[in-house]
Amino acid sequence: MREIVIDTETTGLNYKLGDRIIEVGCVELKNHVQTGKTLQFYCRPDRQISDAAKNIVGLTDDFLKNQKTFKENHEIVLDFIKEDTLIIHNSEFDLGFLNNELSLINVPPLINPVIDTVSLARKVLNTRVANLDFLCRRFNIDLSDRSFHGALLDSQLLALV
């Protein structure tokens, strides 16, 4: 069984207001175990990152202006995820952004099965708090390398959770 843990980082919180993806990170799992196969890329959003997002992701507009756009990267992510189940922490957010980016380039939305680990954690752990930091602490997963949110690092942490 193949599953893909996927995360995005964005210029802000609302794609409906024009925010865009600036990073995608994916981790392949087979039978719930990381295979070592990952995908990570940055995207030039052609808009500025909000100050709040800069503080979260640690990326700059100058760094991103030299990256490929999501359109130039979209085929590699679609090829990586194929039709396999996606594991996403707060899937409404990431799928909204991913499907918006695909819509902007006239590509159909993702139809992969999805496991949302926020709702799963709330149900299984009977807790209202279900952010990734909380889950990592709950399962004794080392967060010492996480000074910023990064799509690949967050995917790797979620895979461990």
trRosetta pair geometry for C-beta under 8 A, 3 or more apart (Angstrom, degrees):
i j d omega theta_ij theta_ji phi_ij phi_ji
1 30 6.8 142 74 -159 49 54
1 31 5.6 104 47 -79 89 54
1 32 7.7 21 83 -28 115 69
1 85 8.0 0 174 22 99 125
2 28 6.8 -28 -159 -164 96 95
2 29 7.1 146 -156 82 47 57
2 30 5.6 -21 -96 -100 67 74
2 82 7.8 29 107 54 137 130
2 84 4.7 -72 106 -123 97 142
2 85 7.8 157 100 32 56 81
3 28 7.8 142 79 -161 45 49
3 29 4.5 -16 64 64 91 110
3 30 7.9 172 23 -83 69 29
3 32 7.3 26 30 -85 132 50
3 84 6.0 -170 -110 158 30 113
3 85 4.6 -35 -117 77 88 99
3 86 7.4 159 -169 -96 78 14
3 87 5.6 51 160 -23 121 110
3 115 7.6 -9 -152 18 134 127
4 26 5.4 -15 -174 -163 108 109
4 27 7.1 149 -159 71 57 44
4 28 6.0 -28 -104 -102 74 56
4 29 7.2 -169 -81 20 25 82
4 80 7.0 117 -125 134 144 89
4 81 4.8 -119 45 -122 169 78
4 84 5.4 106 -10 91 100 119
4 85 7.2 168 26 87 70 49
4 86 5.4 -30 74 -110 93 63
4 87 6.9 -175 89 20 39 78
4 112 8.0 -38 44 -178 116 160
5 26 6.8 150 79 -156 55 52
5 27 4.3 -7 56 55 108 99
5 29 6.5 72 -19 -21 96 114
5 86 7.8 117 -111 -167 20 59
5 87 4.6 -35 -99 72 68 107
5 88 7.7 156 -155 -75 54 43
5 155 4.5 142 118 -164 104 87
5 156 7.8 149 93 -67 141 24
5 158 5.1 169 -164 92 132 112
5 159 4.7 -127 -3 -68 160 89
6 24 7.1 -16 -164 -169 97 90
6 25 7.1 160 -151 87 50 52
6 26 4.8 -9 -100 -102 81 83
6 27 7.9 -162 -68 23 44 64
6 81 6.7 -3 -64 -94 140 126
6 86 5.4 -37 19 -155 120 106
6 87 7.3 136 15 63 67 54
6 88 5.8 -27 67 -88 83 91
6 94 6.6 152 112 160 96 147
6 98 8.0 31 138 -69 138 148
6 155 6.3 -1 -115 -109 17 124
7 24 7.6 160 85 -154 48 47
7 25 5.1 -9 59 60 92 98
7 26 8.0 -178 23 -75 61 45
7 88 7.2 151 -84 -136 57 74
7 89 6.8 2 -98 35 104 99
7 94 6.5 -102 -137 -104 40 142
7 151 4.4 -176 96 -152 93 71
7 152 7.6 -156 57 -55 110 20
7 154 4.5 -134 139 90 177 115
7 155 4.6 -147 7 -59 108 86
7 158 7.0 146 -52 3 122 141
8 21 5.1 -68 -165 -129 125 106
8 23 6.6 152 -161 83 53 59
8 24 5.5 -18 -104 -100 78 67
8 25 7.8 179 -83 21 33 71
8 93 7.9 -154 57 126 107 90
8 94 4.9 147 17 -133 107 89
8 97 5.3 -151 94 88 159 141
8 98 6.6 -163 -47 -58 146 89
8 151 5.7 4 -119 -112 20 126
9 21 7.4 99 73 -159 45 65
9 22 5.4 -58 101 67 90 92
9 23 4.0 19 40 47 108 107
9 53 7.5 127 173 -168 91 104
9 56 7.7 -177 -146 110 107 106
9 57 4.6 105 -171 -109 139 135
9 59 7.3 120 123 3 142 135
9 149 6.2 153 -103 115 114 102
9 150 6.8 -49 -42 -137 141 34
9 151 5.0 -118 -14 -50 93 97
10 13 7.2 128 88 -84 129 26
10 15 7.5 -88 -151 -69 145 85
10 19 5.3 60 161 154 116 114
10 20 6.5 177 -153 92 83 28
10 21 5.6 -53 -100 -102 78 43
10 22 6.1 141 -126 8 21 88
10 53 6.5 -100 94 -129 59 138
10 97 5.6 -115 -85 -119 133 150
11 19 4.7 -162 69 -151 91 79
11 20 5.2 37 2 46 121 70
11 22 5.8 114 -56 -38 71 117
11 45 5.1 159 -50 154 129 173
11 47 5.9 50 -158 91 172 104
11 48 7.1 122 -159 107 123 36
11 49 4.7 -129 -136 -114 76 58
11 50 6.1 108 158 -5 69 80
11 53 5.7 162 -175 61 28 171
12 17 7.1 -62 96 80 138 115
12 19 3.7 -124 56 -102 91 131
12 49 7.6 170 -45 -159 73 52
12 50 4.3 80 -88 -12 97 131
12 52 7.3 74 -123 63 74 107
12 53 5.6 -101 -79 -38 45 131
13 19 6.5 136 44 -11 24 171
13 52 8.0 -23 -28 94 105 135
13 53 8.0 -162 -40 -70 68 104
13 93 7.9 -59 -157 -137 72 112
14 17 4.2 48 102 17 116 108
14 18 8.0 33 101 36 82 49
14 19 5.4 113 67 9 46 124
15 18 7.5 174 -168 31 39 4
15 19 5.3 -91 -86 67 43 84
15 20 7.2 91 -122 -85 83 37
15 96 5.7 -178 24 138 131 97
15 97 5.1 175 -59 -102 133 63
15 100 4.1 177 161 11 146 173
15 101 8.0 -96 -138 -40 137 71
16 100 7.9 -124 -63 -107 51 142
18 47 6.4 148 148 -98 108 172
19 47 7.8 -133 -120 88 37 141
19 50 7.6 -34 -109 -18 113 115
19 97 7.6 -59 107 -112 97 106
20 43 7.1 -120 142 110 107 126
20 45 3.7 152 80 -146 130 107
20 46 7.4 45 16 47 169 74
20 47 6.1 127 10 38 122 115
20 70 7.1 -141 -178 -18 106 131
20 97 7.7 120 -159 -156 29 102
20 101 7.1 96 -151 -90 80 99
21 24 6.4 25 172 -56 132 92
21 43 5.3 50 106 43 85 148
21 45 7.0 177 69 -96 37 101
21 70 5.5 85 64 -85 115 131
21 97 5.3 120 -66 160 97 118
21 98 7.2 60 -64 -84 144 53
21 101 5.5 -29 8 -62 124 143
22 42 6.3 -11 163 -159 68 80
22 43 5.4 -140 -136 59 29 85
22 45 5.4 -49 -83 -41 85 119
22 49 6.6 12 -63 -92 159 114
22 53 7.8 115 14 158 143 134
22 57 7.0 99 82 138 131 169
22 59 6.1 176 142 84 138 157
22 64 5.8 -52 -149 -114 109 140
23 40 7.3 -1 -173 -168 96 84
23 41 7.2 -175 -145 96 59 40
23 42 5.1 -27 -96 -108 80 64
23 43 6.8 -154 -65 12 31 83
23 57 7.0 166 14 -157 134 135
23 59 7.1 176 -37 -44 124 155
23 150 6.8 -74 135 -159 158 65
23 151 4.3 -170 124 -5 103 126
23 152 7.8 -90 164 -15 116 80
24 39 7.3 -17 117 118 100 99
24 40 7.0 -176 93 -140 58 43
24 41 5.8 4 52 54 93 79
24 43 7.2 57 -10 -26 95 114
24 73 7.2 165 28 133 132 138
24 77 5.7 -27 134 -98 158 138
24 151 5.5 -141 -166 150 12 162
25 38 7.3 -14 -169 -176 80 107
25 39 7.2 166 -153 90 37 60
25 40 4.7 9 -111 -107 78 91
25 150 6.7 83 -43 140 150 75
25 151 3.1 162 0 123 104 85
25 152 3.3 -152 -135 -67 129 49
25 153 7.2 -54 -164 14 172 44
25 154 6.7 123 66 51 140 82
25 155 4.4 -155 119 -2 105 129
25 156 7.8 -66 155 -19 130 81
26 38 6.3 160 86 -161 61 60
26 39 4.2 9 50 51 110 98
26 40 7.3 -160 26 -65 63 56
26 77 6.9 149 -27 -137 140 84
26 80 5.5 120 84 131 159 138
26 81 6.6 -119 -132 -70 149 89
26 152 7.7 -37 25 -108 33 73
26 155 6.1 -146 -120 -153 15 165
27 34 5.9 -42 172 -123 116 102
27 37 7.9 128 -160 86 47 56
27 38 5.3 -17 -102 -108 62 90
27 152 7.5 115 -55 -155 92 67
27 155 4.4 165 -9 141 106 110
27 156 5.6 140 -74 -83 146 56
27 158 7.8 166 35 68 133 91
27 159 4.7 -79 104 -51 148 143
28 34 7.2 102 80 -152 56 58
28 35 4.7 -36 100 35 106 118
28 36 7.9 -30 61 55 102 36
28 37 4.1 -1 30 77 134 103
28 38 7.0 -138 5 -77 82 41
28 80 7.7 -120 -66 -179 105 93
29 32 5.7 4 172 -130 128 18
29 33 6.2 136 -156 58 81 26
29 34 5.9 -48 -98 -85 72 42
29 35 6.8 173 -118 -15 20 87
29 87 7.4 20 15 8 138 138
29 159 6.1 -177 -69 -140 115 108
30 33 6.1 -35 68 61 65 82
30 35 5.3 63 2 -65 105 114
34 156 7.5 38 -108 -137 148 74
34 159 5.2 75 -72 152 107 142
34 160 8.0 -19 -30 -66 128 66
38 152 6.2 70 175 -146 133 110
38 155 7.5 138 -139 96 107 133
38 156 7.6 -15 -106 -72 137 99
39 76 6.7 175 -155 142 132 103
39 77 6.5 159 130 -105 146 65
39 80 4.5 -41 -28 -118 156 165
40 151 6.5 156 -133 86 91 103
40 152 3.9 -20 -94 -65 132 130
41 67 7.6 139 168 -166 85 118
41 68 7.3 -28 173 54 127 108
41 73 5.1 -174 106 -140 151 142
41 76 7.1 82 -16 81 148 137
41 77 7.7 -115 33 -58 121 102
42 59 7.3 165 -134 -133 127 145
42 63 7.4 -67 173 136 163 101
42 64 6.2 -131 161 -115 120 76
42 67 4.3 -99 104 -119 100 154
43 64 7.2 10 93 -155 41 105
43 67 5.8 -173 -146 121 9 130
43 68 6.8 -54 -123 90 58 62
43 69 6.0 46 -164 -162 91 32
43 70 4.6 21 -140 -61 146 72
43 73 6.1 -110 -92 20 97 142
44 64 5.3 143 -111 159 56 81
44 65 6.0 73 -130 -130 112 27
44 66 7.4 176 -80 51 118 17
44 67 4.5 174 -45 72 80 82
44 68 6.5 -150 6 109 101 12
44 69 5.2 -60 61 -81 92 61
45 49 7.3 111 37 -69 144 75
45 64 6.3 -3 8 158 85 142
45 69 8.0 125 -90 -132 22 75
45 70 8.0 41 -102 -23 60 104
46 69 7.0 4 -23 -109 111 111
48 61 5.4 -28 -130 -94 73 135
49 53 4.8 -121 -179 88 95 119
49 54 5.1 118 115 -63 121 85
49 57 7.5 -105 -162 53 144 126
49 59 6.6 152 -65 90 168 94
49 60 7.5 -143 32 -150 136 24
49 61 5.8 -153 12 -68 94 81
49 64 7.2 121 -37 6 117 151
50 53 4.5 91 58 7 85 102
50 54 7.0 -144 94 -9 44 84
51 54 5.5 -50 -149 32 34 116
51 55 6.6 34 154 -19 64 103
52 55 5.9 -58 -157 34 31 111
52 56 6.7 24 150 -16 65 109
53 56 5.6 -59 -148 38 37 110
53 57 5.8 -1 168 9 75 113
54 57 6.8 -71 -130 52 22 85
54 58 7.3 83 178 -88 55 16
54 59 6.9 -116 -126 66 63 56
54 60 6.9 51 -135 -98 110 53
55 58 7.9 20 -168 -66 17 55
56 148 6.8 108 150 -159 37 80
56 149 5.1 -11 161 24 89 119
57 148 5.7 71 -172 172 22 116
57 149 5.4 -58 -93 71 61 86
57 150 6.9 107 -151 -87 77 54
58 147 7.2 65 -62 105 150 92
58 148 3.5 -68 -9 -100 126 161
58 149 7.9 161 5 43 93 54
58 150 7.7 -43 46 -67 113 92
59 63 5.6 -117 -166 69 81 134
59 64 6.1 69 158 -48 120 107
60 63 4.7 101 58 3 82 100
60 64 7.0 -160 92 -1 45 88
61 64 5.9 -63 -147 43 32 107
61 65 6.3 42 156 -37 67 102
62 65 6.0 -47 -148 17 28 114
63 66 7.0 -77 -177 34 34 100
63 67 7.5 33 139 -30 67 110
64 67 5.3 -49 -156 16 52 120
68 72 3.8 -113 178 89 114 133
68 73 5.4 133 101 -46 120 95
69 72 4.8 100 53 7 73 99
69 73 7.1 -154 97 4 41 91
70 73 5.7 -72 -146 50 34 103
70 74 5.8 57 155 -60 73 93
70 101 4.5 -77 142 -165 157 130
70 104 7.9 70 78 66 127 126
70 105 7.5 -149 103 -22 95 134
71 74 5.9 -27 -138 -8 27 117
71 101 7.9 -149 -59 176 60 92
71 104 7.7 -100 -69 103 103 101
71 105 4.7 156 -111 -94 98 141
73 76 5.8 -61 -171 37 65 109
73 77 6.4 51 141 -16 89 105
74 77 6.0 -63 -152 40 38 105
74 78 6.1 32 156 -16 73 110
74 101 7.0 -175 -94 133 116 111
74 102 6.7 133 -145 -100 136 74
74 105 6.4 -158 -11 62 161 155
74 107 6.4 175 156 3 150 166
75 78 5.8 -57 -142 41 32 109
75 79 6.0 33 158 -20 66 109
76 79 5.7 -54 -144 39 30 112
76 80 6.3 33 154 -23 63 107
77 80 5.5 -52 -145 34 33 113
77 81 6.3 16 163 -6 68 108
78 81 6.4 -61 -138 45 27 97
78 82 7.9 92 162 -76 54 27
78 107 7.8 -110 -68 175 147 144
79 82 7.1 14 -174 -67 31 68
81 84 6.1 -136 178 49 60 92
81 86 6.4 7 -155 -84 125 103
81 110 7.6 -22 112 -131 148 125
81 112 6.4 -72 154 -64 117 156
83 111 7.7 -16 -137 81 89 87
83 112 6.0 -178 -163 -102 44 82
84 112 6.5 5 78 -144 36 122
85 112 6.4 155 -117 168 25 101
85 113 4.5 -36 -109 82 82 103
85 114 7.1 169 -163 -87 71 22
85 115 6.3 41 169 -11 115 101
86 91 7.4 119 108 -123 112 115
86 110 7.4 23 -19 160 150 144
86 112 4.8 85 -14 109 105 136
86 113 7.2 172 22 88 69 50
86 114 5.0 -20 67 -110 97 74
86 115 7.3 -169 92 28 49 68
87 114 7.8 152 -90 -161 25 58
87 115 4.8 -15 -110 66 72 107
87 117 6.3 53 180 -43 90 111
87 158 6.7 174 125 138 110 120
87 159 7.6 115 84 -91 140 64
88 91 3.9 102 85 -94 125 80
88 94 5.0 -139 -160 54 130 139
88 95 6.8 125 96 -38 174 92
88 114 6.1 -27 21 -160 115 106
88 115 7.3 148 25 77 64 54
88 116 6.1 -30 76 -108 84 60
88 117 7.0 -164 89 7 31 90
89 94 7.9 82 61 -17 54 133
89 116 7.6 102 -127 -166 22 60
89 117 4.7 -42 -95 60 70 114
89 118 5.8 99 -167 -45 62 86
89 132 5.6 39 178 -70 167 103
89 154 7.3 -110 36 163 136 110
89 158 5.3 -132 -35 -108 120 137
90 93 4.6 17 132 17 108 119
90 94 6.7 114 94 -9 76 94
90 116 7.0 64 -96 -159 12 101
90 118 4.9 59 -69 -27 63 140
91 94 6.0 -66 -141 49 39 99
91 95 5.2 29 168 -13 78 116
91 114 5.1 105 -146 167 154 135
91 115 7.9 165 -57 92 138 26
91 116 4.1 -99 1 -97 117 98
91 118 7.7 -144 -1 21 72 105
92 95 6.4 -57 -131 46 19 104
92 96 6.0 28 161 -27 58 112
92 116 7.6 28 -21 -118 74 139
93 96 5.9 -63 -155 30 20 113
93 97 6.7 10 156 -10 60 107
94 97 5.9 -58 -151 40 33 107
94 98 6.1 28 155 -16 69 109
95 98 5.6 -53 -136 42 33 109
95 99 5.7 26 165 -13 68 111
95 110 6.6 -115 -139 56 93 124
95 114 6.8 -27 -67 -103 139 158
96 99 6.3 -61 -142 43 20 102
96 100 6.2 24 156 -22 60 111
97 100 5.6 -56 -145 35 28 113
97 101 6.4 29 157 -19 64 104
98 101 5.9 -55 -152 34 30 110
98 102 6.4 26 152 -15 64 107
98 110 6.1 8 119 -11 127 130
99 102 5.5 -51 -144 39 36 113
99 103 6.1 43 153 -25 66 104
99 109 4.1 18 -135 -129 110 103
99 110 6.1 -109 -78 16 90 86
100 103 5.5 -52 -147 34 31 114
100 104 6.5 36 153 -24 63 103
101 104 5.8 -52 -153 29 31 114
101 105 7.1 3 157 4 62 106
102 105 6.4 -75 -156 49 32 93
102 107 4.1 -92 -167 79 87 101
102 108 6.9 -34 151 86 128 23
102 109 5.9 144 82 -100 138 46
102 110 7.2 158 -12 -31 160 76
103 106 7.4 33 -171 -79 34 28
103 107 7.4 -97 -61 55 23 63
103 109 6.9 5 -59 -70 91 87
108 111 7.7 -13 136 -26 114 106
115 120 6.4 23 175 -46 94 142
116 119 4.7 47 97 23 113 105
116 120 6.4 166 90 -14 57 92
117 120 5.0 -54 -134 45 40 118
117 121 5.8 46 162 -25 71 102
117 130 7.8 -176 130 164 72 114
117 135 7.6 14 151 -91 119 170
117 158 6.3 173 25 -158 167 112
117 161 7.0 87 -172 102 145 130
118 121 6.1 -54 -148 34 24 108
118 122 6.5 23 154 -17 61 107
118 130 4.9 120 -150 111 66 130
119 122 5.7 -52 -146 37 34 112
119 123 6.3 31 156 -17 66 108
120 123 5.9 -62 -150 39 28 108
120 124 5.9 10 163 -6 68 115
121 124 6.2 -60 -131 46 26 99
121 125 5.3 -10 -180 16 67 121
121 127 6.9 -45 144 58 89 106
121 130 4.0 143 91 -144 126 114
121 135 5.9 -80 -120 -91 147 121
122 125 6.9 -60 -115 55 13 87
122 126 7.6 54 173 -111 48 15
122 127 6.1 -116 -124 70 54 59
122 128 6.7 37 -129 -113 105 28
122 130 5.0 -71 -57 -50 81 146
123 126 7.5 2 177 -70 21 52
125 130 7.3 153 54 -102 128 95
125 138 7.1 -10 -128 -170 149 160
127 130 6.1 143 94 -66 102 82
127 134 7.8 -161 132 149 147 140
129 134 5.0 -175 142 -118 106 168
130 134 6.5 -121 -130 74 14 133
130 135 6.7 37 -166 -54 58 107
131 134 5.0 95 58 8 73 105
131 135 7.2 -146 97 -4 36 90
132 135 5.7 -57 -146 39 34 110
132 136 6.2 36 156 -21 68 105
132 154 6.1 -24 -157 -150 173 96
132 157 6.1 79 178 110 119 129
132 158 6.3 -65 -125 -75 115 88
132 161 7.3 -124 -145 -35 74 153
133 136 5.8 -56 -148 35 29 111
133 137 6.4 26 155 -15 65 106
133 143 6.5 51 -133 -115 78 156
133 146 7.9 -167 -98 108 89 147
134 137 5.9 -59 -150 39 29 108
134 138 6.1 33 152 -25 65 109
135 138 5.3 -51 -143 34 33 117
135 139 6.3 4 164 5 66 109
135 141 7.8 6 119 28 71 128
135 158 7.9 44 92 -115 143 63
135 161 4.7 31 142 -132 123 139
136 139 6.5 -73 -145 52 26 89
136 141 4.0 -93 -153 68 80 108
136 142 7.8 -80 176 55 115 17
136 143 5.2 103 123 -63 146 108
136 157 5.7 -33 -86 -174 124 116
136 160 7.5 52 -117 87 85 118
136 161 6.4 -80 -78 -75 59 107
137 140 7.5 28 -170 -77 31 33
137 141 7.6 -79 -48 45 23 74
137 143 7.3 -30 -63 -15 76 133
139 160 7.3 169 107 132 133 90
139 161 5.7 150 30 -124 150 65
141 157 6.2 125 138 -152 141 84
141 160 4.9 125 -123 117 136 134
141 161 6.5 -78 -17 -70 155 72
142 145 7.3 58 127 4 101 90
143 146 4.7 -59 -171 34 77 123
143 157 7.5 48 -102 -124 77 137
145 153 6.9 -143 114 -144 108 130
146 149 7.5 31 -168 -89 100 43
146 150 8.0 -141 -130 19 77 91
146 153 6.1 162 -102 149 88 134
146 154 8.0 94 -127 -77 123 68
146 157 7.1 22 -73 -62 140 148
149 153 7.7 -165 -165 73 38 112
149 154 5.9 21 -161 -55 82 129
150 153 4.1 67 66 20 105 111
150 154 6.3 178 76 -11 48 88
151 154 6.0 -58 -141 40 23 108
151 155 6.3 26 157 -20 61 108
152 155 5.6 -55 -149 35 31 113
152 156 6.4 32 153 -19 65 105
153 156 5.7 -54 -149 36 31 112
153 157 6.4 31 153 -17 65 105
154 157 5.6 -51 -145 38 34 112
154 158 6.2 34 155 -19 65 106
155 158 5.7 -55 -144 39 30 110
155 159 6.3 37 153 -25 63 104
156 159 5.6 -49 -150 30 31 115
156 160 6.9 31 151 -17 61 102
157 160 5.7 -55 -157 34 35 111
157 161 6.6 38 147 -21 66 102
158 161 5.3 -47 -147 32 39 115
